């Protein structure tokens, strides 16, 4: 009944990409060809100096020459991994979108795009010889490219075909189905890549002197056009959304990619080869853009729904108050209605906050996981790099000691590169890199500790660890202006729901920082955190600020849902209401002591054991 009276419908938002977005996509696809017409060439040189020339080069000149020769491979790697990273973002956002709206079409298509990108990633790793392969690159790269593009269109067609051939509503909440399909597509992807890298002889796919230079790329071109003209539009009509419409539009860059390769590319890393790899990124970005718009619009609908619910709750409150003033015989019934209304408000507030925190936690955990691997790679290699650099510097010093009389050319080079300064500054630079990588690792650990998505059940945790993780996440808001004073005592580990308890610290500390941002009192903004035990079974955490404090009227309503003293758009009025519910759920108490002009103190008392919580 409540949702039926909302003054808007989802159809108002629309299910098609904006015309400006489509125009930009077409312009991006046409831009390389237009630039070719005016003389711009996107090819990368591949000429390798002869052996006689190489033998006459100094070590650093030889290194520069080899890097110049490998520039095409570097460009190829950069473009391919950009497309793969886009596929990663697509599947992460698709799963987050699924957690909000339970539309199973989104994660399935996102997963198929991700595994298509995985084939591209293995293609790049093989081309760079990071994965051992038998065939040479002149045959391997064109062949695996054709296989990648064929896998892309076939996997996406498979994902779309599932929903056109079945009834996905039966699987609307089935995470098992998503996991099973992911495993199946993953094994198919691995089998394809394994077959390519273990073959000594691969079919020839590149014919530089023919009109169709890469005939194998005609097959994906035909399939992309067929899917874009017949299959994807049918999928869009059956499941209209910005994401499915973006899938239709992605046919444009996919088709242009195949045209450049099939009719233009005559060698590795030439003009059309690089254009095709760049436009393939656009082909991955288009569905991601549609998913981002879908996600934004879904959030807007939720906000408008909450606003409509809040208006209706307010109107009902006013109607109840008016009825209470004019009809004394209905007092008993009004009291009952007020209790029902409060229950609805609490339930609504809890649902809204749970959905937000769940989505945020999944995104935070996913991002932390994706950041963790490359950071560990950097951090692990810095140690070896420092050792290598120290060995090289020690060797140079030994050369200077054994051959103190350098040639004029060497002396000029020493002066140009400022060798003495390099001795001093290079270890410092490596130390800075190591420090930065370690800092990122600390942030990732804090993100994981805060989200704790894998700890939905009762766990024994250290309260200090949760508070410190929250302070780390709030560091940008604290800055150098707000001083944090901590008085910790030894506390027993507490049995709780960790993610919910972290939400309590986040809400209390964020409110304290907000209060200090409006502080007009002439004193240093300070947040004080004290922890102590009360007996053996209760611990206490207090958070105090020296901000402007609260009036008795505000203090009386501070735990009411939708009550907020912040400006419109800066607060929901749900933070302390949810905090109260979480503390109550843990069989604890929360008290706020505040006086106008003298700051605020929040005291949370929690039992150490929660074994009886259901």
ZAMARGU-4260 file (C-alpha; in steps of 0.2 Angstrom, whole numbers, plus 5000, padded with zeros to 4 digits):
<rodrens>
0) 5000/5000/5000 | 5014/5012/5004 | 5024/5009/4988 | 5009/5010/4978 | 5006/5028/4982
5) 5023/5034/4977 | 5023/5049/4966 | 5035/5042/4953 | 5039/5026/4943 | 5055/5018/4938
10) 5050/5020/4919 | 5053/5039/4921 | 5072/5036/4922 | 5072/5027/4905 | 5081/5011/4899
15) 5092/5018/4885 | 5109/5026/4885 | 5109/5045/4883 | 5111/5051/4865 | 5127/5061/4870
20) 5135/5044/4876 | 5131/5035/4860 | 5137/5050/4850 | 5154/5050/4860 | 5155/5031/4857
25) 5153/5033/4838 | 5166/5048/4838 | 5179/5038/4848 | 5177/5023/4835 | 5179/5035/4820
30) 5193/5046/4828 | 5208/5035/4824 | 5203/5033/4806 | 5200/5052/4804 | 5217/5055/4812
35) 5225/5042/4799 | 5218/5053/4785 | 5227/5068/4791 | 5243/5058/4793 | 5244/5052/4811
40) 5251/5034/4812 | 5248/5024/4828 | 5260/5010/4824 | 5275/5006/4835 | 5292/5003/4827
45) 5300/4986/4828 | 5317/4988/4820 | 5331/4979/4829 | 5348/4986/4826 | 5361/4974/4819
50) 5373/4964/4829 | 5388/4975/4824 | 5379/4991/4830 | 5373/4983/4846 | 5391/4978/4850
55) 5397/4996/4849 | 5384/5002/4861 | 5387/5006/4879 | 5376/4996/4892 | 5363/5010/4895
60) 5362/5014/4876 | 5360/4995/4873 | 5346/4995/4886 | 5337/5010/4878 | 5339/5002/4861
65) 5331/4986/4867 | 5317/4995/4876 | 5314/5005/4860 | 5312/4989/4850 | 5300/4982/4863
70) 5289/4997/4863 | 5276/4989/4853 | 5275/4974/4865 | 5274/4987/4879 | 5260/4996/4871
75) 5251/4979/4867 | 5252/4974/4885 | 5246/4991/4892 | 5231/4991/4880 | 5226/4973/4884
80) 5227/4975/4903 | 5217/4991/4902 | 5203/4981/4894 | 5205/4967/4907 | 5204/4979/4922
85) 5189/4986/4914 | 5181/4969/4914 | 5186/4967/4932 | 5177/4983/4937 | 5162/4977/4927
90) 5160/4961/4936 | 5163/4969/4953 | 5150/4982/4950 | 5138/4969/4943 | 5139/4959/4959
95) 5136/4974/4969 | 5121/4979/4958 | 5114/4961/4961 | 5116/4963/4980 | 5104/4978/4979
100) 5091/4974/4966 | 5093/4955/4964 | 5093/4956/4945 | 5102/4940/4940 | 5104/4945/4922
105) 5117/4958/4927 | 5130/4947/4936 | 5128/4933/4923 | 5132/4945/4908 | 5146/4954/4919
110) 5154/4937/4923 | 5154/4932/4904 | 5162/4949/4900 | 5175/4946/4914 | 5180/4928/4907
115) 5181/4935/4890 | 5193/4948/4897 | 5202/4934/4906 | 5206/4926/4889 | 5213/4943/4883
120) 5224/4943/4899 | 5231/4925/4896 | 5234/4931/4878 | 5244/4945/4884 | 5254/4935/4897
125) 5258/4922/4884 | 5263/4935/4871 | 5275/4943/4884 | 5281/4925/4888 | 5276/4926/4906
130) 5266/4910/4903 | 5277/4897/4894 | 5272/4894/4876 | 5279/4883/4862 | 5275/4893/4846
135) 5283/4909/4841 | 5275/4926/4844 | 5273/4930/4825 | 5261/4915/4824 | 5255/4915/4842
140) 5249/4933/4844 | 5238/4934/4829 | 5231/4916/4832 | 5227/4919/4851 | 5220/4936/4846
145) 5207/4928/4835 | 5203/4915/4848 | 5201/4929/4861 | 5189/4939/4850 | 5179/4923/4846
150) 5178/4918/4864 | 5172/4936/4868 | 5157/4935/4856 | 5153/4917/4860 | 5154/4919/4879
155) 5143/4935/4879 | 5131/4926/4867 | 5131/4911/4879 | 5126/4923/4894 | 5113/4932/4884
160) 5106/4915/4877 | 5103/4908/4894 | 5090/4921/4898 | 5082/4920/4881 | 5080/4901/4882
165) 5076/4900/4901 | 5065/4908/4914 | 5078/4917/4925 | 5064/4922/4938 | 5066/4905/4945
170) 5084/4908/4948 | 5082/4926/4954 | 5090/4924/4971 | 5101/4909/4967 | 5119/4913/4970
175) 5123/4894/4967 | 5118/4896/4949 | 5129/4911/4947 | 5144/4901/4955 | 5141/4886/4945
180) 5140/4895/4929 | 5156/4905/4934 | 5165/4889/4937 | 5159/4882/4920 | 5165/4897/4910
185) 5181/4898/4920 | 5186/4880/4915 | 5181/4883/4897 | 5192/4898/4897 | 5207/4889/4904
190) 5205/4874/4892 | 5205/4886/4877 | 5221/4895/4883 | 5230/4879/4888 | 5227/4872/4871
195) 5234/4887/4862 | 5250/4888/4873 | 5254/4869/4871 | 5254/4868/4852 | 5270/4868/4843
200) 5262/4873/4826 | 5247/4884/4825 | 5237/4889/4810 | 5243/4904/4800 | 5231/4918/4803
205) 5240/4933/4795 | 5242/4936/4776 | 5250/4953/4774 | 5248/4954/4755 | 5230/4948/4754
210) 5215/4960/4753 | 5208/4951/4769 | 5224/4952/4779 | 5217/4942/4794 | 5203/4931/4787
215) 5201/4922/4804 | 5194/4939/4811 | 5180/4939/4799 | 5171/4925/4810 | 5170/4936/4825
220) 5165/4951/4815 | 5150/4941/4807 | 5146/4935/4825 | 5147/4952/4833 | 5136/4960/4819
225) 5123/4945/4821 | 5122/4947/4839 | 5121/4966/4838 | 5107/4966/4825 | 5097/4951/4831
230) 5102/4943/4848 | 5106/4959/4859 | 5091/4969/4854 | 5080/4954/4858 | 5088/4953/4875
235) 5085/4971/4878 | 5067/4970/4874 | 5065/4955/4886 | 5075/4963/4900 | 5076/4982/4897
240) 5089/4991/4906 | 5103/5003/4904 | 5115/4988/4905 | 5107/4978/4892 | 5105/4993/4880
245) 5124/4996/4882 | 5127/4978/4877 | 5118/4982/4860 | 5128/4998/4858 | 5145/4989/4862
250) 5142/4981/4845 | 5149/4997/4837 | 5166/4997/4844 | 5167/4978/4843 | 5163/4978/4824
255) 5175/4992/4821 | 5189/4982/4830 | 5186/4967/4819 | 5186/4978/4803 | 5203/4986/4807
260) 5211/4969/4811 | 5203/4959/4796 | 5206/4972/4783 | 5220/4983/4789 | 5233/4975/4801
265) 5247/4968/4791 | 5260/4965/4805 | 5261/4965/4824 | 5260/4982/4832 | 5256/4991/4816
270) 5244/5006/4814 | 5228/4995/4813 | 5234/4983/4826 | 5236/4996/4839 | 5219/5005/4834
275) 5210/4989/4836 | 5217/4985/4853 | 5213/5003/4859 | 5195/5002/4853 | 5193/4985/4861
280) 5195/4995/4878 | 5180/5005/4872 | 5170/4989/4869 | 5173/4984/4887 | 5170/5002/4894
285) 5152/5003/4885 | 5144/4990/4896 | 5153/4996/4911 | 5146/5014/4908 | 5129/5007/4906
290) 5131/4997/4922 | 5137/5013/4931 | 5122/5023/4925 | 5110/5009/4930 | 5118/5008/4947
295) 5117/5028/4949 | 5098/5027/4944 | 5095/5013/4956 | 5102/5023/4970 | 5092/5038/4964
300) 5076/5028/4965 | 5080/5022/4982 | 5083/5040/4988 | 5066/5045/4981 | 5058/5031/4989
305) 5065/5035/5005 | 5059/5053/5003 | 5042/5048/4999 | 5041/5036/5014 | 5047/5050/5025
310) 5034/5062/5019 | 5020/5049/5022 | 5027/5045/5039 | 5027/5064/5043 | 5009/5066/5037
315) 5003/5051/5047 | 5012/5058/5062 | 5002/5074/5059 | 4986/5065/5057 | 4988/5055/5073
320) 4992/5071/5082 | 4977/5080/5075 | 4966/5065/5079 | 4973/5064/5097 | 4968/5083/5100
325) 4951/5082/5093 | 4944/5064/5098 | 4948/5058/5115 | 4939/5042/5112 | 4952/5036/5100
330) 4967/5039/5112 | 4969/5021/5115 | 4969/5016/5097 | 4981/5031/5093 | 4993/5024/5105
335) 4993/5007/5096 | 4995/5016/5079 | 5010/5025/5086 | 5018/5009/5092 | 5015/5001/5075
340) 5022/5017/5066 | 5038/5017/5077 | 5040/4998/5073 | 5039/5002/5054 | 5051/5016/5056
345) 5064/5006/5064 | 5062/4992/5052 | 5063/5003/5037 | 5078/5012/5044 | 5087/4995/5048
350) 5083/4989/5030 | 5089/5004/5022 | 5105/5005/5032 | 5108/4986/5030 | 5107/4987/5011
355) 5119/5002/5011 | 5132/4994/5022 | 5131/4978/5013 | 5134/4986/4996 | 5148/4997/5003
360) 5156/4982/5012 | 5156/4971/4996 | 5163/4985/4986 | 5176/4989/5000 | 5181/4971/5002
365) 5182/4968/4983 | 5193/4983/4980 | 5204/4979/4995 | 5206/4961/4987 | 5210/4968/4970
370) 5223/4981/4977 | 5231/4968/4989 | 5238/4957/4975 | 5248/4970/4965 | 5254/4979/4981
375) 5261/4963/4988 | 5269/4960/4971 | 5277/4978/4972 | 5282/4976/4991 | 5289/4959/4988
380) 5300/4964/4973 | 5306/4980/4982 | 5316/4970/4994 | 5325/4961/4979 | 5327/4977/4969
385) 5335/4986/4984 | 5348/4971/4985 | 5351/4972/4966 | 5354/4991/4967 | 5365/4989/4982
390) 5375/4976/4972 | 5376/4987/4957 | 5382/5003/4967 | 5395/4992/4976 | 5401/4986/4959
395) 5402/5004/4953 | 5412/5009/4968 | 5424/4994/4966 | 5427/5000/4948 | 5431/5017/4954
400) 5443/5010/4967 | 5451/4998/4955 | 5452/5010/4940 | 5452/5028/4948 | 5458/5036/4932
405) 5442/5036/4921 | 5442/5040/4903 | 5436/5058/4898 | 5420/5050/4891 | 5416/5042/4907
410) 5420/5057/4917 | 5408/5067/4907 | 5394/5054/4909 | 5398/5054/4928 | 5396/5073/4929
415) 5380/5072/4918 | 5371/5059/4929 | 5378/5066/4945 | 5384/5049/4951 | 5388/5055/4969
420) 5370/5061/4971 | 5364/5045/4963 | 5373/5035/4976 | 5365/5045/4990 | 5347/5047/4983
425) 5343/5030/4975 | 5342/5020/4991 | 5331/5034/4998 | 5319/5033/4983 | 5318/5014/4985
430) 5315/5016/5004 | 5301/5029/4999 | 5293/5016/4987 | 5294/5002/5001 | 5286/5014/5014
435) 5272/5019/5002 | 5269/5000/4998 | 5268/4996/5016 | 5256/5011/5019 | 5244/5004/5006
440) 5245/4987/5014 | 5240/4995/5030 | 5225/5003/5022 | 5220/4987/5014 | 5221/4978/5031
445) 5210/4992/5038 | 5197/4991/5024 | 5196/4972/5027 | 5195/4974/5046 | 5181/4987/5044
450) 5170/4977/5031 | 5172/4960/5039 | 5160/4953/5026 | 5165/4935/5030 | 5161/4938/5049
455) 5142/4938/5048 | 5141/4927/5064 | 5147/4930/5082 | 5166/4932/5083 | 5178/4936/5097
460) 5187/4952/5092 | 5198/4966/5099 | 5188/4982/5102 | 5203/4993/5100 | 5207/4985/5083
465) 5190/4990/5077 | 5192/5008/5084 | 5209/5010/5076 | 5203/5004/5059 | 5188/5016/5060
470) 5200/5030/5064 | 5211/5026/5049 | 5196/5027/5038 | 5192/5044/5045 | 5209/5051/5044
475) 5206/5062/5029 | 5191/5070/5039 | 5202/5072/5055 | 5217/5080/5045 | 5229/5090/5056
480) 5215/5101/5063 | 5206/5088/5075 | 5217/5081/5089 | 5213/5063/5095 | 5217/5058/5113
485) 5217/5040/5117 | 5217/5032/5134 | 5216/5013/5132 | 5217/5000/5145 | 5218/4981/5144
490) 5201/4974/5138 | 5196/4956/5136 | 5190/4951/5118 | 5172/4954/5116 | 5160/4942/5107
495) 5150/4952/5094 | 5145/4954/5076 | 5161/4963/5071 | 5154/4973/5056 | 5139/4979/5065
500) 5150/4985/5080 | 5162/4994/5068 | 5147/5003/5061 | 5144/5009/5079 | 5161/5016/5081
505) 5160/5024/5063 | 5143/5033/5067 | 5149/5039/5084 | 5166/5046/5078 | 5159/5053/5062
510) 5146/5063/5073 | 5160/5069/5084 | 5170/5075/5069 | 5155/5084/5062 | 5151/5093/5078
515) 5169/5099/5079 | 5168/5105/5061 | 5155/5118/5066 | 5164/5122/5082 | 5165/5141/5085
520) 5173/5140/5102 | 5191/5146/5104 | 5200/5130/5108 | 5208/5115/5099 | 5196/5103/5092
525) 5198/5087/5102 | 5191/5070/5102 | 5195/5059/5117 | 5193/5040/5117 | 5193/5030/5134
530) 5191/5012/5136 | 5190/5002/5153 | 5182/4987/5161 | 5168/4986/5173 | 5170/4970/5182
535) 5174/4954/5172 | 5159/4954/5161 | 5157/4972/5155 | 5168/4984/5145 | 5165/5002/5142
540) 5170/5014/5128 | 5168/5033/5129 | 5170/5045/5115 | 5170/5064/5120 | 5172/5080/5110
545) 5174/5098/5115 | 5162/5104/5102 | 5146/5115/5104 | 5136/5102/5113 | 5117/5099/5112
550) 5102/5107/5119 | 5090/5097/5130 | 5077/5097/5116 | 5090/5090/5104 | 5096/5077/5116
555) 5079/5071/5119 | 5076/5066/5101 | 5094/5061/5096 | 5090/5042/5094 | 5073/5045/5085
560) 5074/5039/5067 | 5075/5053/5053 | 5079/5066/5066 | 5094/5076/5061 | 5102/5093/5065
565) 5112/5093/5049 | 5108/5103/5034 | 5097/5095/5021 | 5106/5082/5010 | 5120/5080/5023
570) 5112/5068/5035 | 5099/5055/5035 | 5094/5054/5053 | 5097/5036/5053 | 5115/5034/5061
575) 5112/5035/5079 | 5095/5026/5077 | 5104/5011/5070 | 5118/5013/5082 | 5105/5012/5096
580) 5098/4996/5088 | 5115/4988/5086 | 5120/4991/5104 | 5103/4985/5110 | 5105/4969/5100
585) 5121/4966/5109 | 5112/4968/5126 | 5122/4984/5129 | 5118/5002/5133 | 5122/5018/5125
590) 5121/5035/5134 | 5124/5053/5128 | 5128/5067/5140 | 5129/5084/5133 | 5127/5102/5137
595) 5126/5117/5126 | 5143/5125/5124 | 5152/5111/5134 | 5154/5097/5122 | 5146/5079/5121
600) 5151/5062/5129 | 5144/5046/5122 | 5146/5030/5133 | 5144/5013/5126 | 5143/4998/5138
605) 5144/4980/5131 | 5144/4963/5139 | 5159/4952/5134 | 5148/4937/5130 | 5134/4936/5118
610) 5131/4917/5117 | 5112/4919/5120 | 5110/4931/5106 | 5099/4924/5092
</rodrens>
